[in-house]
């Protein structure tokens, strides 16, 4: 390297030319560069991403390497430690002081696979390295215990800081709370609206969630008391709308979307997921059959100028995984790739929303 003298200031100056692709600011301004260390012929530093599920991780890494080689010295060895610290807008909410982001997963109607999407997004985010929880807010029709193979589990109650707190079920590294853990699986919950909303308040306030990057709320269909209680009770980072491609589902999804956008609620729409977008038989994995129509979700997202997070195919393996109690996003099969991609896009939109 000759007589070249490299200082931390020179390295930071070079890295200040690297832009975070989503947030449109440089890494130094965003305070994403940490622990710059110089060695003989090398430089080491840490890049703190806004989410462990960042889909642009390798691009950011390469941009940093290129900046050092082009602006400092082409032979300087660059060692980058990529880590993540999930961003948040929460200001230590007394109900959920350790939760960084609350994500509402909603649909205008039942039967579109909202709980399946919730379970698999949680699993995909967990696999990426995030701390994740699910609150099953569908009091009368809870599905999360079945999808996580936890129907027979019951949460414990322990004293935390002088107060009795519900300890959520921890399954596959994801914290879960649901009415399905508290009531017999074959018994209905014939409660009126006020009783359901009180249960939701207790799920937030009496559960020991501890530290979470993302708490996903699996909402019941429609726009009911539960939805209103949620947005009044907690600062919601944003909402994800789940739909299927056919016209009747899109009509109801529009109502769900408009609920969060209306004055007095103003919850950002993080994106739209189209479930059962097409059928792919196991023996013909390259084939796509659009049984319920094509691109309805994309068109709806474009109409209301909200992000389209991705498509989930209608695949037998996804249903089987849910029935067996382990969401398919837990494995590395082709069927899991859709949820991995959607989870990365969701984490990306959360970081953008928090930055704005």
N, C-alpha and C positions, 0 to 999 in steps of 0.2 A: 504493500500500500504506500510505499515511499515515505515521504515526509508529511503525509496528510495528517492533520490534527482534527480528530472528531470529538465533539463535545455533546452533551445532552441537549443543549440548546439547538445545535445543528440538526440533531435527530428529530427533535420536536418540531422544528421548523419544516422539515421535509414531510413529517406526518400531518402537519396542518394543511397540506394540499390534498389529503385523502378525504373524500366526502362520504358520509354515511348515505347510501343510495336512497333510503326511504325518507330520512329526516332532512335531507338536503342541506346539511351543515357539516363542517369538517370534524374529524374525530377529536381533535384537541379542544375545540370550542365546546363540544359535547361532553368533555371530560371523560372520554372513553380510553385514553392512553394512560397507563399506570406503570410504575416500577421500571423506568428506563435504566438499564445498566450497560456499561461499556466494558468490553474485554479486549483481548489482543486479537484484532482482526474480526471482531464480532460485536453485535449489539443485541441485547435482549430486552423485551418489553411485553407488557400485557395489554391486550385489547379487551375491554369490558363491553360485551354486546348487550343489547336491550332485552334479549330473551335467549335462553339456551336453544330454542327452536328456530333461531334465525336462519331463513333459507338462503341468505346471501353471505354466510360465514366465510366460505372459501373465496368469494370475490373480494371481500374486505381484506382477507389475509394477503391475497395476491397484490392488491392495490398498495398495501403497506410495503411489501417487499419491493415492488417496482419503484415506489417513491424513494426508498432508501438507495436503491441501486442507481437510479437515474439522477438523483439530486445530491447524493453524498459520495458514494463510491461503488462501482460495479462489482468489486470483489469482496465487499463487506458481507460477512455471514450474518444473516438475519434470523433470529430465533424468536418466534412469537407464541406466547401463551394466550390462547383464546378462552375467555371465561365469560360469564354473563351475570348481570344483575337486573332482574325484571323491574321495569319502571312502574310507577304507581301515581295515582292522584289522591289516594286515600290519605286523610289526615288523622291517623290513629283513631278510627271510629271506635267508640267505646263498646259497641256490640261485637265487633270483629277486629280488634286492634292489630292482629298480626296478618291480616289478609290484604294483599296488595291490589288485587283486581277481582271484581265481581262481574261475571259474564252471564247474562240471561240468555238461555236457549229456548226459543219460542216458536210456535206455529199457530196459524189461524184455526187449524182443525186437527182432529186426532187421526191416527193411522198413517202419518207420513214418516214415521221412524225417528221422531225427535229424540226419544230416549236412547235409541241405538246410536245416533249421531253424538249425543252428549257423552255416552260411555266411551266411545271410541276416540273422541277428541281428547277426553281426559287421559286415556291411556297413551295416546300419541304424545301429548305434552309431557307426561311423566317419563316416557322413554327418552325424550329429548333432554331430560335433566331438570325439569321444573317440579316444584312442589304443588300438588294439585288436590283439590277436594271437590266433591259433588254434593249439593244439597238438593234432594228430591222434593220439589215443592208440589208435586201432584199428590195431594193428601189422600184423595179418594181412590186413585189408581196408580200406586207406586210401582215402578218397573225396575228401578236401579238394583234392588237386592237380588232379583232373579238374574240380571245381566252380569252381576259380579259373583254369582254362586254363593250368596251370603244370606239366603232366605231364613236360615235357622240360627243366624247370629243375633245377639242382643247386645246393645251398647251398655257399658258399665257407667256408673255414676261415681265420680271421685271429687274430693274436696280440693279446690284450687284457689289459693289466696283467700281462704275463708268462705268460699262459696261452692255449693254443689254444682258440678258441671258434667254434662254428658260427654263421654269420651267416644268420638266417632269410630265407626268400624274402619279398620285399616286393612284393605284388601288390595293386593298387588301394588302396595305402596301408595294407594289413593285413599284419602279419608272420605268416608261416606256417612250421610245421615238421611234417614227416610222413615216415613210412617210405617213402611213395611217391616222395619226392625222392631217396632213397638206394638203392632197389632197383629193378631193371627192372620196368616196369609189367605185363609179361606173365609175371612170375616169382612164384610163391608164396613166402611166408615161413614155412616149416615149423618154427617155433620152439616150444619148450616154455615154460611159464609163467615160469620164472626168467629166461630170455633176454628175454622180452617186458618184464618188469618192469625189467630192467637197461636196456633201450632207453629206457623211460619216464624212468628216473632221469637218463640222459644228455641226453634232450630238455630236461629242466629245468636240470640243472646245467651242461651244456656249451654251451647256446645263449645267445647274446648278445641277450637280449630288450630290454635297455635300459629305457626308461621306457614303461610301459603302464598305462592305466586299467583295462582288462579283458583277461584272458587266458581265452579260452573253451577248454575241454577237450572235444573230441569223443570220447566214450568208446565202446568197443565194446558190443554188445548184452549183456544179462545182468548178472550181478554176479560178476565174475571176479577173478583176481589183480591185474589192472590197477586195478580199482576200489579194492581194499584198499591197494595200493601208493600210489595217489594220496592217499588220506586220511591215510596214515601219513607220507608224504613232505612234504606241503605243507599249510599251513592253507588250507582251501577256504572261500571266503566263503559259498557256497551252491550248491545243485543245482537244475537245471531238468529236469523230467521231460517227455518227449515221448511222446505216445500218439496213437492213432487212435480213433474212437468205438466200434468193435465190441468185443464182450465179451471175446474172446480177447486182444486188445491191452490192454484195461483190466486184465485179470487179471495180465498180466505187468508192466504199469506199476506196479501196486500193489506188486509185489515190489521193483521198483527204488526206489520211494518209501520203502518200509519199510527197505531196506538203509541209506539215509542217516540214518534216524531212530533206528536201533537203538543201544543202549547201547555206549559205547566208540567210536562213530563220530560221532554227533551233529552232522551237517552240516545246517544249516538248509535247508529246502525253499523256494526262492525263488518257485516257482510251477510250474504245469502248462500245457503247450501242447498243444492238440488239432490235429493235422495231418490233412489230408484230411477236414476236418469236413463239407464238402458239395461237390458238383460244380456248377460254374457254367460253362455253355458260352459261348464268346466271343461268339456271335451273340445270346445272351440273358443279358446281364450281370446283370440283376435277378433271374434265376431261381436257386433253390437246390434241389438234389436231394440228399437225405441218403442216399447209397448205402450207407454203413456204419453207419447208425443216427444218432440225434440226441442231442446234449448228454451223451454218455457221459463226456467229459472234465470237463465242468462238475460232473456228479454226483460223480465221483471226488474232485475238488478239494474239494467241499463236505463229503463224507464224512470226509475227513482234515483238514479245516480248513486248507487251504493255498490260496494265491492262484491264481486262474485267470487266466493271462496273456493268453489270447486264442485265437482260431481261425484256422487257415490253410486256405483253400479248396483244393479239388482243381482246379487250373487248368492247362491245357496250357502256358501261357506260363511258369509256374514251372519245369516240367520242362525246357522248351526252353532256358531261361536257364542252368540247371545244366549241361546237356549242352554248351552252347556255351562254357562257361567263364567266365561273368560272372553272379553271383547277381542275381536280379531286383530285389532291394532297392536295387541301384545306380541304378535309374532312378526315374521319378516316375509310373509306370503305376498303375492301380487295384490290380493284383495286388501291388504293392510296399507298399501302404498297410497290409496286415495285419501285415507284419513291422515296419514303422515303429511301429505302435501297440504291438506286443508288446515291442519293444526298449525303448520308453519305459516300459512297465509294469515290465519287468525292472530297468531302471536305478533306478526308483522303489523297488522292493523291496530292491535292494542297499543303497540309502541308508538305508532304514528298518532293515534288519538290522544295518548298521554302527552306527547310532545306538543301537540297543538293546543 
